[in-house]
Amino acid sequence: MPIVGDLKEVLVELNAELSNELKGKQPDISEWWTFLNDLRTRYPLGYSDPEDGKLSPQYVISRIGELSGPEAVFAAGVGQHQMWSAQFIKYERPNSWLNSGGAGTMGYAVPAAMGAKVAQPERLVWAIDGDGCFQMTNQELATCTINNIPIKVAIINNSSLGMVRQWQTLFYNQRYSNTDLHTGTDTMMVPDFVKLAEAYGALGIRVEKAEDVDAAIKQAMEVNDRPVVIDFIVGRDAMVWPMVPAGVSNDEVQFARDARPVWDEGDQE
């Protein structure tokens, strides 16, 4: 049954009709939840620990979310860290998750976090960024220091442009081109994010071991007189799952085969 009319008027009338239809009752969505829970059971959220012994980026991001709580605000740049932040932080409050979506805006996290902190100074605000994205707008740390905007920045430092590198690994026979950044390797740190943070008047912290993750996050949360930058050195071969390769339909989505679940049956509703 086609409906032809002015969108502004039709939507208003449809909304009124729907409100009358649902008045005093809730739609039955049990079948939809059955479908969703089946997907959760078959494809549980999980990850594999890096083989190089470095930090798991998913673990770092999940701990940031768990220690910060639902009242915090989280902004992310673009790339793997953006996807992991969407997956591994359990958002319970509207407007607590800021990112540029599919617009692909590298450098978004720090300015977005600044705006959130100025708008709601009482909230804990994190910029979760990649080592590539952070270098697009890290100079705004000067603005934060001068204007007393004490955001927390978590750099998920895999020393590369991670999302592009993942595609080169999976689909281009590991022909890596222009994705190595040398920001967190054992032999070179260009730039050294801790020294960079200190140069801008921020507190700089580097974390390379899992047992130090919580302490660093808590320390950052306790500092409110200046910005804080934590340089988390993570494994460069960690991948985002699920993913859809280029040129295929969404029903050809790929899943990790060796990921261990990170949430239990109690999380399913």
C-alpha positions as CSV (number, residue, x, y, z in Angstrom):
1,M,0.0,0.0,0.0
2,P,1.9,3.1,-1.2
3,I,1.7,6.3,0.7
4,V,2.3,9.5,-1.3
5,G,2.5,12.9,0.3
6,D,4.6,15.6,1.9
7,L,7.1,13.9,4.1
8,K,6.8,16.5,6.9
9,E,3.0,16.0,7.1
10,V,3.0,12.2,6.5
11,L,5.5,11.5,9.2
12,V,3.6,13.5,11.8
13,E,0.4,11.7,10.9
14,L,2.1,8.3,10.9
15,N,3.7,9.0,14.3
16,A,0.3,9.9,15.8
17,E,-1.3,6.8,14.3
18,L,1.5,4.6,15.7
19,S,1.2,6.2,19.1
20,N,-2.6,5.4,19.2
21,E,-1.9,1.8,18.0
22,L,0.7,1.2,20.8
23,K,-1.2,3.0,23.5
24,G,-1.2,0.9,26.7
25,K,0.8,-2.0,25.2
26,Q,4.3,-2.8,24.2
27,P,5.1,-4.5,20.9
28,D,6.1,-8.1,21.1
29,I,9.8,-8.3,20.3
30,S,10.6,-11.6,21.9
31,E,11.2,-13.2,18.5
32,W,13.7,-10.5,17.6
33,W,15.5,-11.1,21.0
34,T,15.6,-14.8,20.3
35,F,17.4,-14.1,17.0
36,L,19.8,-11.7,18.6
37,N,20.7,-14.0,21.5
38,D,21.3,-16.8,19.0
39,L,23.8,-14.6,17.2
40,R,25.5,-13.8,20.5
41,T,25.8,-17.5,21.3
42,R,27.2,-18.4,17.9
43,Y,29.5,-15.4,17.6
44,P,30.5,-14.3,21.1
45,L,32.5,-11.1,21.5
46,G,36.2,-12.1,22.1
47,Y,39.8,-11.7,21.2
48,S,43.1,-13.5,21.1
49,D,46.1,-12.4,23.1
50,P,49.0,-11.0,21.0
51,E,51.7,-13.5,20.2
52,D,54.4,-10.9,20.5
53,G,53.8,-10.6,24.3
54,K,52.6,-7.0,24.1
55,L,49.3,-5.7,25.5
56,S,46.0,-6.7,24.1
57,P,44.3,-3.6,22.8
58,Q,40.9,-5.1,23.5
59,Y,41.9,-5.7,27.1
60,V,43.2,-2.1,27.6
61,I,40.0,-0.6,26.2
62,S,37.7,-2.9,28.2
63,R,39.5,-1.9,31.4
64,I,39.2,1.8,30.6
65,G,35.5,1.3,30.3
66,E,35.1,-0.9,33.4
67,L,37.1,1.4,35.6
68,S,35.6,4.6,34.3
69,G,32.0,3.5,34.6
70,P,28.8,4.5,32.7
71,E,28.9,8.2,33.6
72,A,32.1,8.8,31.7
73,V,32.3,10.0,28.1
74,F,34.4,8.2,25.5
75,A,35.6,9.7,22.2
76,A,37.5,7.7,19.6
77,G,39.3,8.5,16.4
78,V,39.2,6.2,13.3
79,G,40.5,2.7,12.8
80,Q,40.8,-0.4,14.8
81,H,40.7,1.4,18.2
82,Q,37.4,3.0,17.1
83,M,35.9,-0.5,16.4
84,W,37.2,-2.0,19.6
85,S,35.9,1.0,21.6
86,A,32.5,0.4,20.2
87,Q,32.6,-3.3,21.0
88,F,34.4,-3.6,24.4
89,I,33.0,-0.6,26.3
90,K,29.5,-1.3,27.7
91,Y,27.7,1.9,27.1
92,E,24.7,2.4,29.3
93,R,24.0,6.1,28.9
94,P,23.0,8.2,25.8
95,N,25.7,10.6,24.5
96,S,28.5,8.7,26.2
97,W,30.0,7.5,22.9
98,L,31.4,10.1,20.5
99,N,33.0,9.1,17.2
100,S,32.8,10.2,13.5
101,G,31.2,6.9,12.4
102,G,31.9,6.1,8.8
103,A,33.1,9.6,8.0
104,G,36.7,8.4,8.7
105,T,37.8,11.6,10.5
106,M,41.3,10.9,11.7
107,G,42.2,13.2,14.6
108,Y,38.6,13.4,15.9
109,A,39.1,12.0,19.4
110,V,41.1,14.8,21.1
111,P,38.9,17.8,19.9
112,A,35.7,15.8,20.6
113,A,36.9,15.0,24.1
114,M,37.8,18.6,24.7
115,G,34.3,19.7,23.6
116,A,32.7,17.1,25.9
117,K,34.8,18.1,28.8
118,V,34.1,21.8,28.4
119,A,30.4,21.1,28.1
120,Q,30.3,18.8,31.1
121,P,33.4,19.5,33.2
122,E,32.2,17.3,36.0
123,R,32.4,14.2,33.8
124,L,35.4,11.9,33.3
125,V,36.2,12.2,29.6
126,W,38.5,9.9,27.6
127,A,39.9,10.3,24.1
128,I,40.7,6.8,22.9
129,D,43.1,7.3,20.0
130,G,45.4,5.4,17.7
131,D,49.1,6.4,17.3
132,G,48.2,7.5,13.8
133,C,45.1,9.5,14.7
134,F,46.7,11.2,17.7
135,Q,49.4,12.8,15.5
136,M,46.7,14.6,13.6
137,T,45.5,16.8,16.5
138,N,47.9,16.2,19.4
139,Q,48.9,19.8,19.4
140,E,45.6,20.6,21.0
141,L,47.1,19.3,24.2
142,A,48.5,22.9,24.4
143,T,44.9,24.2,24.3
144,C,44.0,21.8,27.0
145,T,46.8,22.8,29.3
146,I,46.4,26.5,28.8
147,N,42.6,26.5,29.2
148,N,42.4,23.8,32.0
149,I,40.7,21.1,30.0
150,P,41.9,17.9,31.8
151,I,40.9,15.2,29.4
152,K,42.5,11.7,29.5
153,V,44.0,10.4,26.3
154,A,44.6,6.7,25.9
155,I,46.8,6.0,22.9
156,I,46.3,2.4,21.6
157,N,49.9,2.3,20.2
158,N,50.5,-0.6,17.8
159,S,53.1,1.4,15.9
160,S,51.2,1.3,12.7
161,L,48.1,2.3,10.8
162,G,46.3,-0.7,12.2
163,M,43.2,-1.0,10.1
164,V,45.1,-0.6,6.8
165,R,47.7,-3.0,8.0
166,Q,45.0,-5.6,8.8
167,W,43.7,-5.4,5.3
168,Q,47.3,-5.7,3.9
169,T,47.7,-8.8,6.1
170,L,44.4,-10.5,5.1
171,F,44.0,-9.5,1.5
172,Y,47.4,-8.4,0.1
173,N,49.7,-11.2,1.1
174,Q,51.3,-9.1,3.9
175,R,52.7,-6.6,1.4
176,Y,53.0,-3.8,3.9
177,S,53.2,-0.4,2.4
178,N,53.2,3.0,4.3
179,T,51.6,1.6,7.5
180,D,54.6,1.3,9.8
181,L,54.8,4.4,12.1
182,H,57.7,3.4,14.5
183,T,55.9,5.0,17.4
184,G,56.1,2.1,19.8
185,T,58.7,-0.3,18.6
186,D,61.5,-1.8,20.8
187,T,64.2,0.2,18.9
188,M,62.5,3.4,18.0
189,M,59.8,5.7,19.3
190,V,59.2,8.6,16.9
191,P,57.7,10.5,18.4
192,D,58.0,9.5,22.1
193,F,54.5,10.2,23.2
194,V,55.4,10.5,26.9
195,K,58.0,13.2,26.2
196,L,55.5,14.9,23.8
197,A,52.8,15.0,26.5
198,E,55.3,16.5,29.0
199,A,56.3,19.1,26.5
200,Y,52.7,20.2,26.2
201,G,52.3,20.4,30.0
202,A,50.4,17.1,30.3
203,L,51.2,14.0,32.4
204,G,52.7,11.3,30.3
205,I,52.6,7.6,31.2
206,R,53.7,4.6,29.3
207,V,52.3,1.1,29.9
208,E,53.8,-2.1,28.4
209,K,52.6,-4.8,30.9
210,A,49.1,-6.0,31.6
211,E,49.7,-5.8,35.3
212,D,50.3,-2.1,35.0
213,V,47.2,-1.2,33.0
214,D,44.7,-0.7,35.9
215,A,47.2,1.4,38.0
216,A,47.8,3.7,35.0
217,I,44.1,4.2,34.3
218,K,43.4,4.9,38.0
219,Q,46.3,7.4,38.2
220,A,45.0,9.2,35.1
221,M,41.5,9.4,36.7
222,E,43.0,11.0,39.8
223,V,44.8,13.8,38.0
224,N,42.5,16.7,37.3
225,D,44.8,19.7,37.1
226,R,46.2,18.9,33.6
227,P,45.6,16.6,30.7
228,V,46.9,13.0,30.9
229,V,48.3,10.9,28.1
230,I,48.8,7.1,28.5
231,D,50.9,5.4,25.8
232,F,49.7,1.8,25.8
233,I,52.1,-0.3,23.8
234,V,49.9,-3.0,22.2
235,G,50.4,-5.9,19.8
236,R,50.5,-4.8,16.1
237,D,48.8,-8.0,14.8
238,A,45.6,-7.7,16.7
239,M,42.6,-7.6,14.4
240,V,39.1,-6.3,14.4
241,W,36.3,-8.9,14.0
242,P,33.8,-9.3,12.5
243,M,34.7,-7.6,9.2
244,V,33.3,-7.6,5.7
245,P,35.9,-7.7,2.9
246,A,35.6,-5.3,0.0
247,G,33.3,-6.0,-2.9
248,V,31.1,-8.6,-1.2
249,S,27.7,-8.7,0.5
250,N,27.3,-8.3,4.2
251,D,26.2,-12.0,4.4
252,E,29.9,-12.9,3.7
253,V,31.1,-11.3,6.9
254,Q,34.2,-12.9,8.4
255,F,34.7,-13.9,12.0
256,A,37.8,-14.7,14.0
257,R,38.2,-18.5,14.6
258,D,40.4,-18.3,17.7
259,A,38.9,-15.6,19.7
260,R,38.1,-16.4,23.4
261,P,34.8,-15.0,24.7
262,V,35.0,-12.0,27.1
263,W,31.4,-12.0,28.4
264,D,29.4,-14.6,30.0
265,E,25.8,-15.9,29.8
266,G,24.7,-13.3,32.4
267,D,25.3,-10.5,29.9
268,Q,22.6,-11.9,27.5
269,E,19.1,-10.5,28.0
